[in-house]
Amino acid sequence: MTGFLDNVLNGLALGAVYALVALGFVVMFKASGVLNFAHGSVLLLGGYLIAVLHDDLGFAGALALAVLSTAALAGALDRFLLQRAGQDEQAAHIQTIATIGIDILIFTDLARRIGGDLLSLGDPWGDAVTELGPVTVADSRLAAIAVSTVVIAAVFALFRFTPWGLSLRAAAEDLEAAALMGVRLRRVRALAWCLAGGLAALAAVFLAAFPAPGLERTTGQIALHAFPAAILGGLASPVGALAGSLLIGLTEALVVGYESDLHVLGDGFGEVAPYAVMLLVLLVRPTGLFGAKGAARV
């Protein structure tokens, strides 16, 4: 029973971090219709900046600068590169493909810089643990749950109560109608990409924190486990991204925790479990758990 509770807590913490990344996917998709495959590399960049700057600026200063830098990079990539292809549906497909090339460029440079090293981000939790009854949980996991909860609540408040959130929801419903009503689509879209970039840098902190060994060049690929979370929740649904992330986090933690009992599925099944869950959900609900069926006039 203790092992089960430990796996559940780890799964919730992992799901909370995935939610930060998945929300980024959803926000960018709602604003632009683009699936950003470079999101994992932007996350890796944020983590790398914290790793190289925390000795000089302290953890808080390095984190703030990394969040601002990744937000600026994501916004600039969209505003000055991707948007040049246009803002219609066909352009969105081209832009999605372009993000694959952007991902290769960013990842190649970061992989060269990181090499085979494990980089510490200098987070304040270190390897400290807390006893919660019979369960021992890393302080970084508890911090991940707490920080992600606050940040996600703030993002939902942005969606609900700010002019930008209203404009984003209007653009997601009908791009052309929103433009006719005076919504500044380019600004709304650029701010959405900035928000996603900042969330990615924050997520990097917890993906590299204990019990992970540190930041490595594969950290960005681990973050892409949030991609199936966004897909199975419904790409245009922030609530779906949250629910999908928790489901993926719990699935991954439980599969890894009971891997010895699931040996029939093969070694390392935990790595592909998120994608297996995504496929199973999409077989039943092709639009995702919270996705809505679109209507088309013919």
LUMFI-960231 format. One line per field, with one value per residue (C-alpha): residue number from 1; x, y, z; residue in one letter. Coordinates in nm, 3 decimals. Example, Ala and Ser with C-alpha at 12.3 -4.5 7.8 and 13.67 -1.06 7.14 Angstrom:
<sites>
seq: 1|2
east: 1.230|1.367
north: -0.450|-0.106
up: 0.780|0.714
type: A|S
</sites>
This chain:
<sites>
seq: 1|2|3|4|5|6|7|8|9|10|11|12|13|14|15|16|17|18|19|20|21|22|23|24|25|26|27|28|29|30|31|32|33|34|35|36|37|38|39|40|41|42|43|44|45|46|47|48|49|50|51|52|53|54|55|56|57|58|59|60|61|62|63|64|65|66|67|68|69|70|71|72|73|74|75|76|77|78|79|80|81|82|83|84|85|86|87|88|89|90|91|92|93|94|95|96|97|98|99|100|101|102|103|104|105|106|107|108|109|110|111|112|113|114|115|116|117|118|119|120|121|122|123|124|125|126|127|128|129|130|131|132|133|134|135|136|137|138|139|140|141|142|143|144|145|146|147|148|149|150|151|152|153|154|155|156|157|158|159|160|161|162|163|164|165|166|167|168|169|170|171|172|173|174|175|176|177|178|179|180|181|182|183|184|185|186|187|188|189|190|191|192|193|194|195|196|197|198|199|200|201|202|203|204|205|206|207|208|209|210|211|212|213|214|215|216|217|218|219|220|221|222|223|224|225|226|227|228|229|230|231|232|233|234|235|236|237|238|239|240|241|242|243|244|245|246|247|248|249|250|251|252|253|254|255|256|257|258|259|260|261|262|263|264|265|266|267|268|269|270|271|272|273|274|275|276|277|278|279|280|281|282|283|284|285|286|287|288|289|290|291|292|293|294|295|296|297|298
east: 0.000|0.287|0.438|0.107|0.070|0.427|0.362|0.040|0.216|0.496|0.239|0.050|0.373|0.479|0.132|0.142|0.469|0.337|0.036|0.263|0.399|0.062|-0.098|0.170|0.076|-0.293|-0.244|-0.031|-0.276|-0.577|-0.407|-0.251|-0.363|0.003|0.145|0.483|0.724|1.006|0.843|1.063|1.379|1.255|1.209|1.562|1.693|1.519|1.674|2.017|2.003|1.916|2.202|2.467|2.338|2.237|2.590|2.608|2.244|2.114|1.836|1.553|1.738|1.838|1.483|1.337|1.584|1.525|1.147|1.178|1.428|1.224|0.908|1.083|1.229|0.896|0.719|0.990|0.987|0.615|0.600|0.896|0.923|0.608|0.352|0.520|0.350|0.004|-0.269|-0.508|-0.545|-0.309|-0.043|-0.083|0.012|0.325|0.415|0.375|0.623|0.857|0.868|1.030|1.321|1.338|1.347|1.640|1.838|1.782|1.833|2.151|2.314|2.206|2.313|2.659|2.681|2.552|2.725|2.708|2.702|2.435|2.373|2.243|1.989|2.070|1.712|1.655|1.504|1.810|1.766|1.553|1.256|0.946|0.769|0.393|0.278|0.410|0.511|0.844|0.827|1.093|1.048|1.091|0.782|0.577|0.707|0.613|0.254|0.229|0.394|0.213|-0.122|-0.064|0.067|-0.208|-0.472|-0.318|-0.324|-0.690|-0.760|-0.590|-0.818|-1.129|-1.084|-0.848|-0.907|-0.629|-0.805|-1.133|-0.957|-0.785|-1.114|-1.278|-0.995|-1.014|-1.387|-1.376|-1.058|-1.221|-1.507|-1.263|-1.059|-1.372|-1.461|-1.129|-0.926|-0.557|-0.477|-0.102|-0.063|-0.291|-0.100|0.245|0.147|0.017|0.350|0.534|0.322|0.391|0.766|0.769|0.575|0.824|1.119|0.938|0.862|1.232|1.313|1.102|1.192|1.560|1.511|1.566|1.504|1.607|1.989|1.988|1.942|2.062|2.017|1.726|1.524|1.340|1.236|1.102|0.894|0.726|0.535|0.309|0.223|-0.003|-0.153|-0.260|-0.385|-0.595|-0.742|-0.842|-0.595|-0.822|-0.918|-0.707|-0.914|-0.848|-0.474|-0.485|-0.687|-0.478|-0.154|-0.265|-0.374|-0.043|0.159|-0.024|0.001|0.374|0.447|0.237|0.381|0.737|0.657|0.512|0.740|0.856|0.496|0.443|0.750|0.530|0.493|0.869|1.142|1.102|0.729|0.694|0.857|0.582|0.293|0.180|0.148|-0.031|-0.288|-0.328|-0.401|-0.653|-0.840|-0.841|-0.986|-1.288|-1.298|-1.115|-1.150|-1.002|-1.162|-1.275|-1.263|-1.572|-1.681|-1.644|-1.927|-1.864|-2.098|-2.120
north: 0.000|0.238|0.173|0.252|0.582|0.672|0.607|0.811|1.111|1.089|1.060|1.367|1.567|1.452|1.526|1.876|1.946|1.797|2.025|2.330|2.198|2.076|2.412|2.565|2.333|2.418|2.795|2.801|2.582|2.790|3.110|2.992|2.641|2.536|2.230|2.351|2.058|2.288|2.327|2.061|2.235|2.569|2.394|2.254|2.604|2.739|2.469|2.528|2.901|2.835|2.583|2.823|3.137|3.026|3.055|3.423|3.531|3.287|3.042|3.298|3.541|3.270|3.136|3.482|3.550|3.205|3.251|3.593|3.462|3.158|3.369|3.623|3.350|3.174|3.503|3.612|3.279|3.314|3.686|3.724|3.379|3.168|3.445|3.540|3.233|3.377|3.296|3.068|2.691|2.602|2.833|2.665|2.331|2.486|2.650|2.320|2.156|2.455|2.402|2.062|2.238|2.496|2.214|2.049|2.373|2.459|2.104|2.049|2.359|2.277|1.912|2.033|2.263|2.011|1.705|1.413|1.630|1.635|1.999|2.113|2.396|2.497|2.460|2.521|2.178|1.968|1.605|1.682|1.455|1.482|1.206|1.208|0.926|0.605|0.779|0.948|1.212|1.444|1.810|1.893|1.682|1.870|2.200|2.090|2.028|2.356|2.579|2.420|2.459|2.831|2.895|2.694|2.878|3.207|3.097|2.999|3.339|3.499|3.301|3.398|3.753|3.944|4.110|3.894|3.578|3.693|3.771|3.432|3.249|3.455|3.379|3.010|3.003|3.193|3.357|3.561|3.685|3.783|3.987|4.163|4.249|4.426|4.155|4.213|3.857|3.898|4.042|3.781|3.505|3.639|3.676|3.319|3.190|3.402|3.252|2.899|2.966|3.095|2.794|2.563|2.717|2.677|2.312|2.249|2.320|2.032|1.790|1.829|1.840|1.547|1.255|1.323|1.328|1.678|1.851|1.647|1.683|1.436|1.643|1.818|1.482|1.373|1.690|1.580|1.324|1.623|1.616|1.308|1.471|1.770|1.545|1.312|1.602|1.784|2.024|2.327|2.256|2.391|2.182|1.879|1.951|1.952|1.631|1.461|1.558|1.411|1.093|1.064|1.141|0.880|0.623|0.674|0.663|0.352|0.168|0.248|0.157|-0.180|-0.248|-0.578|-0.701|-0.579|-0.746|-0.914|-0.571|-0.539|-0.340|0.037|0.026|0.334|0.540|0.457|0.427|0.790|0.730|0.399|0.574|0.848|0.594|0.406|0.726|0.846|0.513|0.583|0.964|1.090|1.452|1.382|1.367|1.730|1.800|1.920|1.797|2.063|2.160|2.229|2.389|2.195
up: 0.000|0.083|-0.259|-0.428|-0.242|-0.324|-0.693|-0.683|-0.528|-0.781|-1.059|-0.939|-0.921|-1.267|-1.402|-1.254|-1.437|-1.759|-1.723|-1.751|-2.080|-2.209|-2.136|-2.355|-2.642|-2.596|-2.573|-2.887|-3.075|-2.969|-3.080|-3.405|-3.496|-3.488|-3.313|-3.191|-3.209|-3.092|-2.750|-2.592|-2.714|-2.578|-2.243|-2.264|-2.338|-2.029|-1.813|-1.966|-1.895|-1.530|-1.503|-1.635|-1.463|-1.113|-0.970|-1.066|-1.030|-0.772|-0.844|-0.839|-1.066|-1.311|-1.320|-1.385|-1.665|-1.818|-1.813|-1.979|-2.236|-2.342|-2.353|-2.575|-2.798|-2.845|-2.917|-3.162|-3.347|-3.400|-3.470|-3.702|-3.860|-3.852|-3.902|-4.229|-4.380|-4.303|-4.053|-4.241|-4.195|-4.477|-4.333|-3.994|-4.149|-4.302|-3.972|-3.787|-4.022|-3.983|-3.605|-3.668|-3.837|-3.557|-3.303|-3.481|-3.488|-3.120|-2.995|-3.198|-3.051|-2.694|-2.727|-2.836|-2.534|-2.278|-2.420|-2.181|-1.869|-1.600|-1.508|-1.171|-1.173|-0.817|-0.698|-0.324|-0.253|-0.330|-0.229|0.080|0.149|0.367|0.558|0.497|0.720|0.568|0.245|0.180|-0.094|-0.232|-0.144|-0.512|-0.589|-0.331|-0.468|-0.820|-0.713|-0.519|-0.779|-1.073|-0.897|-0.839|-1.191|-1.361|-1.157|-1.269|-1.633|-1.607|-1.451|-1.753|-1.983|-1.791|-1.668|-1.898|-2.237|-2.381|-2.261|-2.414|-2.741|-2.738|-2.684|-2.960|-3.203|-3.120|-3.193|-3.524|-3.648|-3.923|-3.706|-3.431|-3.680|-3.804|-3.443|-3.399|-3.223|-3.289|-3.387|-3.429|-3.079|-2.922|-3.093|-3.003|-2.635|-2.634|-2.760|-2.502|-2.225|-2.349|-2.362|-2.004|-1.878|-2.049|-1.864|-1.532|-1.609|-1.680|-1.315|-1.187|-1.464|-1.372|-0.992|-0.755|-0.791|-1.151|-1.183|-1.334|-1.667|-1.962|-2.333|-2.332|-2.083|-2.365|-2.508|-2.168|-2.164|-2.486|-2.278|-2.223|-2.594|-2.566|-2.256|-2.464|-2.745|-2.532|-2.335|-2.653|-2.814|-2.778|-2.417|-2.126|-1.886|-2.104|-2.094|-1.715|-1.693|-1.961|-1.787|-1.455|-1.631|-1.816|-1.503|-1.296|-1.574|-1.618|-1.245|-1.186|-1.485|-1.375|-1.013|-1.107|-1.403|-1.256|-1.254|-1.611|-1.761|-2.019|-2.182|-2.219|-2.047|-2.055|-2.123|-1.900|-2.175|-2.425|-2.179|-2.234|-2.607|-2.553|-2.332|-2.592|-2.866|-2.651|-2.567|-2.928|-3.042|-2.821|-2.845|-3.157|-3.042|-2.699|-2.356|-2.361|-2.733|-2.914|-3.253|-3.516|-3.748|-4.113|-4.369|-4.694
type: M|T|G|F|L|D|N|V|L|N|G|L|A|L|G|A|V|Y|A|L|V|A|L|G|F|V|V|M|F|K|A|S|G|V|L|N|F|A|H|G|S|V|L|L|L|G|G|Y|L|I|A|V|L|H|D|D|L|G|F|A|G|A|L|A|L|A|V|L|S|T|A|A|L|A|G|A|L|D|R|F|L|L|Q|R|A|G|Q|D|E|Q|A|A|H|I|Q|T|I|A|T|I|G|I|D|I|L|I|F|T|D|L|A|R|R|I|G|G|D|L|L|S|L|G|D|P|W|G|D|A|V|T|E|L|G|P|V|T|V|A|D|S|R|L|A|A|I|A|V|S|T|V|V|I|A|A|V|F|A|L|F|R|F|T|P|W|G|L|S|L|R|A|A|A|E|D|L|E|A|A|A|L|M|G|V|R|L|R|R|V|R|A|L|A|W|C|L|A|G|G|L|A|A|L|A|A|V|F|L|A|A|F|P|A|P|G|L|E|R|T|T|G|Q|I|A|L|H|A|F|P|A|A|I|L|G|G|L|A|S|P|V|G|A|L|A|G|S|L|L|I|G|L|T|E|A|L|V|V|G|Y|E|S|D|L|H|V|L|G|D|G|F|G|E|V|A|P|Y|A|V|M|L|L|V|L|L|V|R|P|T|G|L|F|G|A|K|G|A|A|R|V
</sites>
